[in-house]
Amino acid sequence: MKGISAGKSAAVGLAAFSLLFFQAASCQAGQSASVPVRAESSVERTLLKTTTQSLYKLETTLSVYYDSATDEYIVEATACWQKKTSPFWAVAKSAEEFYEDSLIVTWENAKGESDLIAQSNDFDGYYYGGKPIWGRDSEGAPYGHYVLTFREKTGYLGKELAQVKATVVLKKREGAQTDFAQVRMKYVHTYQRAVVGGSTGSKGAWAFLFPQAEETQWQIEDDVVFALA
């Protein structure tokens, strides 16, 4: 299921930390890491499903791999922003420096249940030019979600986010009765838009007008359903 919607932002995340991850500066959402996610895992991975979406200057990709050596499912949710210098009144469609964005991966159903159990999770990312992102994460494990919160731009006239990737390693729950599973990703873009405000005189007439900053957001959602081994 795919969708785009708007709403109020929510604070998510835990301790902040720096991530050292460097690659060539390009929009590379969806590219898989060339090394295994876990030390004991092999690189013998099979791509089960992948899906890509784009809106304005943002592109997202959700991919699920199966590692037959460890009997694990590797979920990679990636996003990238195109290089685009925009004025403050046009940041709805491009990366901006005032508010944090969020990337959310879920593998539970509406009842908060799942036939998959999280084994590990991690994320990395970098801005154009190679600077690693700062981010913070939170999790609802073993059944649930993994949430990242980060700045998609380094500052005013700074560098946009070339790639952020969340990786979640899942394993089929013992005794699971279903042959299929579902994972979902959501990218929430929060930005500041200018609205006209003012004050009124004693008789209710507008005394003066002035621009006001208002926090708003939109989001992209996507999911994949895949067969369990």
Summary of the structure (lengths in Angstrom):
residues: 229
radius of gyration: 19.9
end to end distance: 22.8
largest distance: 76.5
contacts: 696
relative contact order: 0.25
helix: 3%
strand: 56%
